[in-house]
Amino acid sequence: MNDERLKYGDRIIYMEGICVDVDDCSISVDLKGRLGFFKAPKRMFICDTEPKIGQEFGWHMSFPEQLGPEIHEKYVSNLEKERRKQAEMNARSKKEEE
């Protein structure tokens, strides 16, 4: 990683949230203060016990900074391919149900 691309210094803030989903590989958290939602791999969380829905989590973070105006075309192309694939699969399953 190259943090030299960041123009603004870190402004570390304390955040809290409530666990709303736990699956085999990830934990989903609703941020307090109506700030949104995020889902991250379990390996990113520090837990003394098995995480459960309803438990609180706290962490320090900074604000994401846009690195520039450039579009990552390959990434966008892969997203569009995946969306088309999902739409085709949904259309097939609807036909099979009829």
LUMTILO-151684 format. One record per residue: residue number from 1; residue in three letters; x, y, z of N, C-alpha, C, O, CB in turn. Coordinates in pm, 1 decimal. Atoms other than C-alpha are relative to their C-alpha. Glycine has a CB too. Example, Ala and Ser with C-alpha at 12.3 -4.5 7.8 and 13.67 -1.06 7.14 Angstrom:
// LUMTILO-151684
NODE    n  res      n.px      n.py      n.pz     ca.px     ca.py     ca.pz      c.px      c.py      c.pz      o.px      o.py      o.pz     cb.px     cb.py     cb.pz
NODE    1  ALA      89.0    -119.0       0.0    1230.0    -450.0     780.0      90.0     120.0       0.0     193.6     118.1      66.5     -99.2       2.7     124.6
NODE    2  SER     -82.0    -119.0      -6.0    1367.0    -106.0     714.0     -77.0     109.0      73.0     -26.1     219.8      89.9      41.4      46.2    -141.5
//
This chain:
// LUMTILO-151684
NODE    n  res      n.px      n.py      n.pz     ca.px     ca.py     ca.pz      c.px      c.py      c.pz      o.px      o.py      o.pz     cb.px     cb.py     cb.pz
NODE    1  MET      83.5    -118.1       0.0       0.0       0.0       0.0      88.0     124.5       0.0     198.7     125.6      53.8     -95.0      -0.2     121.1
NODE    2  ASN     -75.9    -122.5      11.6     111.2     350.3     -73.2     -84.3     116.3      50.7    -163.6     172.9     -24.5      44.7      23.5    -145.6
NODE    3  ASP      82.5    -107.6     -54.8     -38.9     610.0     159.4      48.1     138.6     -40.7      -8.9     238.8       2.2      -3.0      -9.7     150.0
NODE    4  GLU     -45.8    -129.4      51.0     159.8     885.0     -15.1    -103.9      62.1     -93.1    -100.3     182.8    -117.1     134.0     -15.9     -73.6
NODE    5  ARG     104.0     -50.7      88.8    -140.6     917.5    -249.8    -107.5      77.0      75.8    -185.6     150.3      15.0     -63.3    -114.3     -76.6
NODE    6  LEU     100.0     -70.4     -80.6    -352.9    1049.2      38.2      42.0     145.5      20.0     156.4     173.6      55.7     -19.4     -70.0     137.0
NODE    7  LYS     -28.5    -143.5     -12.7    -374.8    1429.1      48.0     -25.0      51.4     141.0      40.2     146.1     185.1     -84.4      79.1     -98.5
NODE    8  TYR      40.6     -48.0    -131.1    -533.9    1467.0     390.9      54.2     -93.0     107.1      61.7    -214.2      87.0    -153.4      10.7       9.6
NODE    9  GLY     -51.6      81.1    -108.8    -390.7    1349.1     719.4    -109.0     -84.3      63.4    -228.0     -58.7      45.2      64.6      87.6     104.4
NODE   10  ASP      96.8      83.3     -70.7    -554.4    1081.2     927.6     -73.5      82.7     104.3     -14.0     163.5     175.7      69.5    -120.7      66.1
NODE   11  ARG      81.7     -56.1    -107.7    -836.6    1198.6    1146.3     -68.7    -119.8      63.5    -182.1    -153.4      29.6    -105.2     109.6     -52.8
NODE   12  ILE      48.5     122.3     -62.2    -884.3     893.5    1363.6    -118.4      32.9      90.5    -110.0     120.5     176.6     112.9     -70.0      80.0
NODE   13  ILE     119.8     -18.8     -81.1   -1232.7     873.7    1514.1     -43.7    -134.9      56.7     -14.8    -240.0      -0.5    -114.3      64.7     -83.4
NODE   14  TYR      52.9     120.8     -62.9   -1398.9     622.7    1746.0    -140.7     -24.6     -52.8    -223.4      66.5     -55.5      -0.1      12.6     155.7
NODE   15  MET     130.3      39.0      53.4   -1696.9     435.7    1598.0     -52.6    -118.0      81.0      24.6    -194.1     139.3       9.5     -36.3    -151.9
NODE   16  GLU      64.0     115.9     -62.1   -1946.4     187.6    1744.2    -111.2     -49.6     -90.0    -166.8      24.7    -170.9     -55.0      34.9     140.5
NODE   17  GLY     109.6      57.7      75.2   -2198.3     -48.3    1595.3     -50.2    -126.5      66.2       9.8    -178.0     160.5      42.5     -28.6    -142.5
NODE   18  ILE      65.1     120.4     -51.9   -2425.5    -344.1    1661.5       6.9    -108.8    -106.0     -23.6     -84.6    -222.8    -148.1      28.7      40.7
NODE   19  CYS      -5.5     114.3      90.5   -2373.2    -686.4    1505.6    -142.2     -37.9     -41.7    -228.6     -60.5      43.1      72.2    -120.8      67.1
NODE   20  VAL     133.0      34.5      50.8   -2672.2    -765.5    1281.1      -1.2    -131.9     -76.5    -108.2    -184.2    -107.8     -51.3     110.8     -89.5
NODE   21  ASP      -5.6     129.2      69.4   -2549.1   -1081.2    1104.5     138.9     -59.1      16.3     239.1      12.2      11.5     -35.8      15.2    -150.8
NODE   22  VAL    -125.4      74.2      -7.1   -2280.0   -1345.7    1147.3     -16.2    -122.1     -87.9    -111.5    -198.3     -71.3      37.0     -39.7     147.8
NODE   23  ASP       2.8     123.9      77.6   -2206.5   -1611.7     887.8     136.9     -67.2      11.1     218.8     -27.2      93.9     -37.3      27.7    -149.9
NODE   24  ASP    -123.5      77.4     -11.8   -1921.0   -1857.0     828.7     126.4      83.8     -15.1     229.1      52.6      45.2       0.9    -108.8    -102.3
NODE   25  CYS    -123.4     -73.0      28.5   -1678.1   -1593.9     704.9      -7.9     150.5      21.9      91.8     219.6       1.4      40.0     -25.4    -139.7
NODE   26  SER       8.4    -145.5     -14.3   -1809.5   -1244.5     782.1     -92.3      41.4     114.3    -172.1     -37.2     165.3     -48.3      62.4    -130.0
NODE   27  ILE      84.1     -61.4    -102.4   -1971.4   -1015.0    1036.5     -55.2     128.9     -59.4      18.5     206.4    -120.6      80.3      27.3     133.7
NODE   28  SER      64.9    -122.2      47.9   -2222.1    -741.1     947.4     -35.5      86.9     119.7     -87.0      37.9     220.2    -127.1     -32.8     -84.4
NODE   29  VAL      18.1     -93.6    -110.8   -2247.8    -431.1    1166.2     -77.7     122.1     -47.4     -44.5     181.7    -149.8     136.4      42.2      58.9
NODE   30  ASP      70.5    -127.1      20.6   -2500.5    -144.6    1174.0      72.2     104.7      83.5      91.3      86.2     203.7    -153.4     -10.1      39.5
NODE   31  LEU     -70.5    -105.3     -71.7   -2317.9     174.6    1266.5     -98.5      83.1      81.0    -207.7     114.9      33.9      78.3      89.3     -97.7
NODE   32  LYS      84.6     -85.1     -83.4   -2462.1     377.3    1551.9      -3.7     140.3     -59.1      89.2     182.3    -128.0      51.5       3.4     146.6
NODE   33  GLY      13.3    -136.5      48.5   -2586.5     725.5    1471.8     -47.6       8.0    -143.3     -25.3     108.4    -210.9     130.0      71.0      12.6
NODE   34  ARG      55.0       4.1     136.1   -2754.9     624.0    1145.1     106.5      29.9    -105.3      80.6      98.6    -204.1    -115.1      99.7     -13.4
NODE   35  LEU    -110.3     -24.4      92.3   -2418.0     625.4     970.6      16.1    -108.8    -104.5     103.4     -98.9    -190.8     127.4      14.1      76.3
NODE   36  GLY      -7.2     102.3     103.1   -2477.4     310.4     769.0      25.2    -138.8      53.9      -9.1    -171.6     167.4     106.0      34.3     -97.0
NODE   37  PHE     -13.8     143.3     -21.5   -2377.3     -51.9     759.3     130.3     -43.4     -65.1     168.9      12.4    -167.8    -122.4     -79.6     -57.9
NODE   38  PHE    -111.8      60.4      71.7   -2066.5    -254.0     679.9      11.2    -147.8      32.6     -35.2    -195.1     136.3     130.7      71.5      33.9
NODE   39  LYS     -21.6     143.9     -12.6   -1971.3    -615.8     633.9     147.8     -23.7     -25.8     203.0      25.6    -124.2     -91.0     -83.0     -99.7
NODE   40  ALA    -143.1      25.2      13.9   -1616.5    -740.4     682.7      29.9    -145.5      35.8     -48.4    -209.5     105.9      82.1      96.6      89.7
NODE   41  PRO     -38.1     137.4     -33.5   -1435.4   -1075.6     704.1      21.7     -16.1     150.5      68.0      75.8     217.9     127.4     -40.0     -76.1
NODE   42  LYS     -18.4      27.0    -143.3   -1429.5   -1236.5    1049.0     144.6      22.9      43.2     170.2      66.0     155.7     -41.7    -143.9      32.8
NODE   43  ARG    -141.1     -12.9     -36.4   -1049.8   -1229.6    1039.3      39.6     145.0      31.0     146.3     168.9      87.6      87.2     -54.0    -112.4
NODE   44  MET     -27.7    -141.3     -27.3   -1067.4    -846.8    1061.1     -46.4      41.5     139.8     -13.5     150.7     186.0     -67.6      87.8    -104.9
NODE   45  PHE      56.0     -32.4    -131.2   -1245.7    -858.9    1399.3      82.0     -65.5     110.3     130.6    -177.5      94.1    -146.9     -44.9       8.9
NODE   46  ILE     -64.8      54.5    -118.9   -1083.7    -909.5    1739.7    -111.5     -36.4      97.0    -184.3      50.7     144.7     102.7     102.6      64.2
NODE   47  CYS     109.2      48.4     -85.7   -1317.5   -1124.9    1951.6      54.9     -96.7     104.1     132.9    -186.1      71.5    -110.6     -68.9     -84.7
NODE   48  ASP     -36.4      94.0    -106.1   -1267.2   -1297.4    2287.2     -93.1    -119.8       1.5     -54.3    -228.0      45.5      -2.2      69.3     135.9
NODE   49  THR      98.7     107.6       7.0   -1582.1   -1506.6    2233.9     -58.7      -1.9    -140.7     -34.0      88.7    -220.3    -112.4      18.3     107.9
NODE   50  GLU      66.2       8.5     130.7   -1784.2   -1619.6    1932.9     -94.7     118.9     -16.7    -180.1     140.6      69.2     -77.6    -134.9     -14.6
NODE   51  PRO      88.9    -115.3      18.9   -1955.4   -1307.9    1789.3    -144.9     -42.2     -20.6    -173.2    -143.0     -85.4      46.3      83.1    -118.8
NODE   52  LYS     143.0      30.1       9.6   -2334.9   -1301.0    1815.6     -76.0     125.9     -39.2     -31.9     237.7     -12.1     -54.1     -56.7     133.9
NODE   53  ILE      87.0    -110.8      37.8   -2612.4   -1084.1    1674.7     -40.6      76.1     126.1     -75.7      15.5     227.3    -125.7     -51.1     -77.2
NODE   54  GLY      36.8     -84.9    -112.4   -2684.8    -791.8    1906.5     118.0      49.9      81.0     103.1     143.5     159.6     -92.2     -73.4      89.2
NODE   55  GLN    -117.0     -46.0     -73.6   -2332.5    -756.1    2044.2      52.6     130.4     -59.6      37.4     157.0    -178.9     109.8    -107.4      -0.7
NODE   56  GLU     -57.4    -126.6      43.9   -2160.0    -418.2    2027.3     146.1     -18.5     -39.6     217.8    -101.2      16.7     -12.4     106.1     110.5
NODE   57  PHE    -139.7      -4.6      41.7   -1832.7    -353.4    1848.4      44.4     145.5      -0.6     -35.4     235.0     -28.6      19.9     -65.9    -140.7
NODE   58  GLY     -57.7    -133.8       5.3   -1605.9     -50.7    1872.8     133.2      -6.0     -73.3     201.9    -108.0     -69.0      18.0      58.7     142.3
NODE   59  TRP    -125.1      -3.4      76.0   -1311.1      54.6    1656.9      37.1     144.0     -31.8     -45.3     235.1     -24.4     -12.1     -82.8    -130.1
NODE   60  HIS     -48.3    -129.1      48.2   -1100.0     345.0    1541.6      11.5      -6.9    -151.2      52.1    -108.6    -207.5     136.8      37.7      65.0
NODE   61  MET     -13.7      -4.3     145.6   -1110.7     451.0    1181.0      17.6     144.4     -44.2      -1.0     238.3      33.2    -123.1     -64.3     -69.9
NODE   62  SER      -8.0    -131.1      61.6   -1049.3     741.0     950.7    -102.3       3.5    -112.5    -177.4     -92.3    -130.8     144.4      30.8     -52.3
NODE   63  PHE      94.9     -12.5     109.5   -1250.0     863.9     654.9      63.0     -48.2    -130.0     178.7     -15.9    -156.9     -47.7     145.3     -14.0
NODE   64  PRO     -53.1      39.6     131.1   -1207.0     699.3     311.8      20.9     124.6     -85.7     -62.1     215.5     -87.3     -96.3    -100.4     -71.6
NODE   65  GLU     -30.9    -113.2      87.4   -1044.0     939.4      68.6       8.8     -47.2    -144.6      77.7    -144.6    -174.8     132.2      68.3      42.7
NODE   66  GLN      -6.7      30.4     143.2   -1098.1     930.8    -307.4     142.5      28.1     -47.2     197.5     134.9     -20.2    -105.0      84.6     -82.1
NODE   67  LEU    -139.6     -14.3      41.3    -756.5     876.6    -466.6      16.5      74.7    -131.0     127.0     118.3    -163.1      63.3    -134.9     -12.0
NODE   68  GLY      -8.7     -73.4     125.6    -837.6    1040.5    -798.9    -123.3     -22.4     -84.0    -209.9    -102.0     -47.5     124.1     -40.7     -77.5
NODE   69  PRO     119.2       7.8      84.3   -1089.4    1080.0   -1080.7      -2.1    -120.8     -94.1    -104.4    -147.2    -157.4     -11.5     125.0     -80.9
NODE   70  GLU      -9.4     111.0      94.3    -972.5     775.4   -1279.1     -97.5    -111.7      35.6    -120.6    -141.3     152.9     142.6     -54.3      -3.7
NODE   71  ILE      89.5     114.9     -15.2   -1216.3     487.2   -1332.5      81.8    -126.3     -22.5     158.8    -134.1    -118.2    -121.4       7.4     -99.9
NODE   72  HIS     -67.7     129.5      14.1   -1082.7     133.3   -1282.5     -85.4     -83.9     -94.5    -173.1    -158.1     -50.1      20.3     -72.6     140.6
NODE   73  GLU      85.7      58.8     103.5   -1228.2       2.4   -1611.3     -15.1    -151.6      13.0    -124.9    -204.1      -5.6      55.4      33.0    -136.4
NODE   74  LYS       8.4     146.3     -11.1   -1143.8    -366.2   -1555.7     -94.4     -39.5     113.7    -172.4    -133.8     100.3     140.5     -61.2      23.3
NODE   75  TYR      86.4      29.1    -114.3   -1317.2    -363.6   -1217.7    -145.8      24.9     -35.5    -232.5     -56.0      -2.6      40.3      85.1     121.4
NODE   76  VAL     136.6     -32.6      41.2   -1627.2    -194.3   -1361.7     -51.7    -105.6     -96.7    -167.0    -147.7     -87.0      -5.9     140.2     -64.9
NODE   77  SER      38.3     103.5      96.5   -1632.5    -446.2   -1648.0     -36.5    -130.2      70.7    -135.8    -194.2      36.1     113.9     -24.6    -100.0
NODE   78  ASN      29.2     122.5     -75.8   -1618.6    -737.6   -1403.2    -131.4      12.2      77.0    -207.0     -84.5      85.5     114.8     -31.2      97.2
NODE   79  LEU     127.5     -21.3     -69.8   -1905.4    -586.1   -1200.1    -117.7     -14.1     -95.5    -218.1     -77.1     -62.3      -2.6     138.6      66.2
NODE   80  GLU     108.2       8.0      98.7   -2118.8    -549.4   -1513.1     -22.5    -143.7     -45.5    -136.9    -186.2     -61.8      31.2      88.8    -121.1
NODE   81  LYS      12.7     141.2      38.4   -2045.6    -910.0   -1617.7     -73.7     -78.2     108.7    -161.4    -159.3      79.0     139.6     -62.4     -25.9
NODE   82  GLU      63.2      71.0    -111.4   -2146.7   -1034.7   -1273.2    -148.2      35.6       9.0    -231.1     -52.1      33.5      71.2      33.3     132.8
NODE   83  ARG     141.1     -41.3      -3.9   -2470.4    -830.9   -1279.5     -79.6     -65.1    -112.3    -192.4    -109.5     -90.7     -11.6     152.7      -9.7
NODE   84  ARG      68.1      66.4     112.0   -2559.9    -968.4   -1624.7     -20.3    -148.0      29.4    -126.6    -203.6       1.8      80.1      17.3    -130.4
NODE   85  LYS       7.9     142.0     -34.7   -2486.5   -1321.2   -1505.0    -111.4     -24.1     101.8    -188.7    -118.9      87.9     135.1     -49.9      55.8
NODE   86  GLN     105.1      13.1    -100.9   -2711.4   -1272.9   -1199.8    -137.9      19.6     -62.0    -231.5     -52.9     -28.4      21.8     100.9     113.3
NODE   87  ALA     128.3     -25.5      65.7   -2991.2   -1130.2   -1417.9     -41.7    -119.8     -84.7    -158.9    -157.5     -84.9       8.0     126.7     -87.3
NODE   88  GLU      29.8     118.6      80.9   -2967.9   -1428.9   -1655.6     -43.8    -116.0      88.1    -138.5    -187.3      54.5     122.3     -40.7     -83.5
NODE   89  MET      36.2     109.0     -90.8   -2979.9   -1673.4   -1364.4    -139.1      22.8      58.2    -216.8     -71.8      71.2     103.8     -12.9     113.3
NODE   90  ASN     133.3     -31.6     -52.8   -3284.4   -1494.9   -1218.3    -107.1     -23.9    -105.2    -214.1     -76.1     -74.1      -5.7     145.6      48.6
NODE   91  ALA      96.6      20.4     108.6   -3460.1   -1501.2   -1556.9     -23.5    -148.8     -23.1    -137.2    -191.1     -43.9      49.3      67.1    -130.2
NODE   92  ARG      13.6     145.5      17.6   -3390.2   -1875.4   -1594.1     -83.5     -61.1     111.0    -170.2    -144.5      85.0     137.8     -66.9      -4.0
NODE   93  SER      75.2      59.8    -111.4   -3523.3   -1955.2   -1248.2    -147.3      40.0      -5.7    -233.4     -38.8      33.6      60.8      42.7     135.2
NODE   94  LYS     140.1     -40.3      16.3   -3841.7   -1754.2   -1318.4     -67.9     -83.9    -106.9    -183.9    -122.1     -90.9      -9.9     149.0     -35.8
NODE   95  LYS      56.6      83.6     106.4   -3894.9   -1951.2   -1642.1     -27.1    -140.8      51.0    -129.0    -201.3      17.4      94.8      -4.9    -121.2
NODE   96  GLU      16.5     134.9     -53.9   -3846.7   -2278.9   -1455.8    -118.7      -6.9      95.9    -185.0    -110.3     104.9     128.0     -44.7      71.5
NODE   97  GLU     112.6      -3.0     -94.0   -4105.2   -2174.3   -1194.6    -133.9       2.5     -72.9    -234.4     -44.0     -19.0      11.1     121.5      92.1
NODE   98  GLU     126.3     -13.3      74.5   -4368.0   -2105.0   -1463.6     -42.3    -127.3     -62.3    -146.2    -132.2    -128.1      11.3     103.8    -105.6
//
